[in-house]
Amino acid sequence: MKQGDITQLLIAYREGDPEAFKSLVPLVYEDLKRIAHQQLNRLRPGQTIDTTALVHEAYMNMVDQTRVQVSDRNHFYAISARAMRQILVDYARRKSAAKRGSGIPPVPLDKVQIGQAGQAELILALDRALEKLGELDDRLARVFDCRYFAGLTPQETADALDISLRTAQRDWSKSKAWLRRELSAGSI
């Protein structure tokens, strides 16, 4: 069974088996591609990174890290989505390095697209806002990561973060509202 295999490999990896992570990737590769595709769908055509490259770069980043404590499949996907988000943020930083200081107009979260003029700055603004939210309430930021970047359902998010479904739903609403307010205030 796929989920059972994933869980067993995550347990083995958490207990120190370095080969377990390498064995895990073929089992979750399509899911990781779905997460990457979902994140890249928010971008305009013309970006230089594609789904496969994003998955591979995230994999390399996760392998290079010291042992990451992954509790289950959903937690693994949340960590993977965060790694992919960080790659896209780094990409946006490189893209906007020459354009520092430009004004950033408020844009709804679902309209953030890195390939369009000024969109790299918006991705960076979203990242700064998420970092700020994480300092205020880490769980709200993690719920947003799970839902928005990993594409997890409310129940999967609750399971990944070991919180109730109702708390995950409430935190999702709070995090979206806080981020909209923060991004439209232009204080980032």
C-alpha positions as CSV (number, residue, x, y, z in Angstrom):
1,M,0.0,0.0,0.0
2,K,1.4,3.4,-1.1
3,Q,0.5,5.3,2.1
4,G,1.8,2.6,4.3
5,D,5.0,2.5,2.4
6,I,5.4,6.2,2.7
7,T,4.7,6.1,6.4
8,Q,7.3,3.3,6.9
9,L,9.9,5.1,4.9
10,L,9.3,8.4,6.9
11,I,9.7,6.5,10.1
12,A,12.9,4.9,8.9
13,Y,14.2,8.3,7.8
14,R,13.3,9.9,11.1
15,E,15.2,7.1,12.9
16,G,18.3,7.7,10.9
17,D,18.2,5.6,7.7
18,P,19.6,7.9,5.0
19,E,18.5,5.5,2.2
20,A,14.8,5.8,3.3
21,F,14.5,9.3,1.9
22,K,15.9,8.2,-1.5
23,S,13.4,5.3,-1.5
24,L,10.6,7.7,-0.6
25,V,10.9,10.0,-3.6
26,P,9.6,7.6,-6.2
27,L,6.5,6.9,-4.1
28,V,5.7,10.7,-3.7
29,Y,7.1,12.0,-7.0
30,E,3.7,12.5,-8.7
31,D,2.3,14.2,-5.6
32,L,5.3,16.5,-5.4
33,K,4.9,17.3,-9.1
34,R,1.2,18.2,-8.4
35,I,2.3,20.6,-5.6
36,A,5.0,22.1,-7.8
37,H,2.5,22.5,-10.7
38,Q,0.0,24.1,-8.4
39,Q,2.6,26.6,-7.3
40,L,3.8,27.3,-10.8
41,N,0.2,27.7,-12.0
42,R,0.1,30.9,-10.1
43,L,3.0,32.2,-12.3
44,R,2.7,33.6,-15.8
45,P,4.1,31.7,-18.7
46,G,7.7,32.6,-19.5
47,Q,9.3,31.7,-16.1
48,T,12.5,29.8,-16.4
49,I,11.7,27.1,-13.9
50,D,9.3,24.2,-14.7
51,T,7.5,21.7,-12.6
52,T,10.2,19.0,-12.8
53,A,13.0,21.4,-12.1
54,L,11.2,22.8,-9.1
55,V,10.6,19.3,-7.7
56,H,14.2,18.3,-8.3
57,E,15.6,21.4,-6.7
58,A,13.3,21.0,-3.7
59,Y,14.5,17.4,-3.3
60,M,18.1,18.5,-3.4
61,N,17.5,21.1,-0.8
62,M,15.7,18.6,1.5
63,V,18.4,16.0,1.0
64,D,21.2,18.5,1.8
65,Q,19.5,19.6,5.1
66,T,20.3,17.9,8.4
67,R,17.7,15.4,9.4
68,V,14.3,17.0,9.1
69,Q,11.8,15.7,11.6
70,V,8.8,14.5,9.5
71,S,5.9,13.1,11.4
72,D,3.7,11.8,8.6
73,R,2.8,12.0,4.9
74,N,0.9,15.3,5.1
75,H,3.7,16.8,7.2
76,F,6.2,15.7,4.5
77,Y,4.1,17.4,1.8
78,A,3.9,20.6,3.9
79,I,7.7,20.7,4.3
80,S,8.1,20.0,0.5
81,A,5.7,22.8,-0.4
82,R,7.6,25.2,1.9
83,A,10.9,24.1,0.2
84,M,9.4,24.8,-3.2
85,R,8.0,28.2,-2.0
86,Q,11.5,29.1,-0.8
87,I,13.0,28.3,-4.2
88,L,10.4,30.5,-5.9
89,V,11.1,33.3,-3.4
90,D,14.8,33.0,-4.2
91,Y,14.0,33.0,-7.9
92,A,11.9,36.2,-7.4
93,R,14.7,37.8,-5.4
94,R,17.1,37.2,-8.3
95,K,14.6,38.5,-10.8
96,S,13.8,41.7,-8.9
97,A,17.4,42.4,-7.8
98,A,17.7,45.2,-10.4
99,K,14.3,46.7,-9.6
100,R,14.7,47.3,-5.8
101,G,12.7,50.2,-4.5
102,S,9.8,50.1,-6.9
103,G,6.3,50.5,-5.4
104,I,4.2,47.4,-4.9
105,P,0.5,47.9,-5.5
106,P,-1.9,45.7,-3.4
107,V,-3.0,42.6,-5.3
108,P,-5.2,39.7,-4.1
109,L,-3.3,36.6,-3.0
110,D,-4.7,34.5,-5.8
111,K,-3.4,37.0,-8.4
112,V,0.3,36.7,-7.5
113,Q,2.2,35.8,-10.7
114,I,6.0,36.0,-10.9
115,G,6.3,36.2,-14.7
116,Q,4.5,39.4,-15.0
117,A,6.2,42.8,-14.5
118,G,6.3,43.6,-10.7
119,Q,5.1,40.1,-9.7
120,A,8.5,39.1,-8.4
121,E,8.2,41.9,-5.9
122,L,4.7,40.6,-4.9
123,I,6.1,37.1,-4.3
124,L,8.8,38.7,-2.1
125,A,6.1,40.8,-0.3
126,L,4.1,37.7,0.4
127,D,7.2,35.9,1.7
128,R,8.0,38.9,4.0
129,A,4.3,39.0,5.2
130,L,4.4,35.2,5.9
131,E,7.6,35.6,7.9
132,K,6.0,38.4,9.8
133,L,2.9,36.4,10.4
134,G,5.1,33.5,11.5
135,E,6.7,35.7,14.2
136,L,3.2,36.7,15.4
137,D,1.6,33.3,15.2
138,D,3.6,30.4,13.7
139,R,0.6,28.1,13.4
140,L,-1.3,30.6,11.3
141,A,1.7,30.8,8.9
142,R,2.0,27.0,8.8
143,V,-1.7,26.6,8.1
144,F,-1.3,29.1,5.2
145,D,1.7,27.2,3.9
146,C,-0.2,23.9,4.0
147,R,-3.3,25.1,2.3
148,Y,-2.0,27.7,-0.2
149,F,1.4,26.3,-1.2
150,A,1.0,22.5,-0.5
151,G,-2.6,22.4,-1.6
152,L,-3.6,20.3,1.3
153,T,-7.3,20.0,2.2
154,P,-8.5,21.3,5.6
155,Q,-8.4,17.8,7.1
156,E,-4.9,17.1,5.7
157,T,-3.7,20.4,7.1
158,A,-5.2,19.5,10.5
159,D,-3.5,16.1,10.4
160,A,-0.2,17.6,9.3
161,L,-0.1,20.1,12.1
162,D,-1.8,17.9,14.7
163,I,-4.7,20.3,15.3
164,S,-8.5,19.9,15.0
165,L,-10.2,20.4,11.7
166,R,-12.1,23.4,13.1
167,T,-8.9,25.0,14.2
168,A,-7.4,24.5,10.8
169,Q,-10.4,26.1,9.1
170,R,-10.4,29.0,11.5
171,D,-6.7,29.5,11.2
172,W,-7.0,29.4,7.4
173,S,-9.5,32.2,7.5
174,K,-7.5,34.2,9.9
175,S,-4.2,33.8,8.0
176,K,-5.8,34.9,4.7
177,A,-7.5,37.9,6.3
178,W,-4.3,38.9,8.0
179,L,-2.2,38.5,4.8
180,R,-4.7,40.4,2.7
181,R,-4.7,43.3,5.2
182,E,-0.9,43.3,5.5
183,L,-0.3,43.2,1.7
184,S,-2.9,45.8,0.9
185,A,-1.6,48.1,3.6
186,G,1.7,48.3,1.6
187,S,3.6,48.2,4.9
188,I,5.9,45.5,3.6
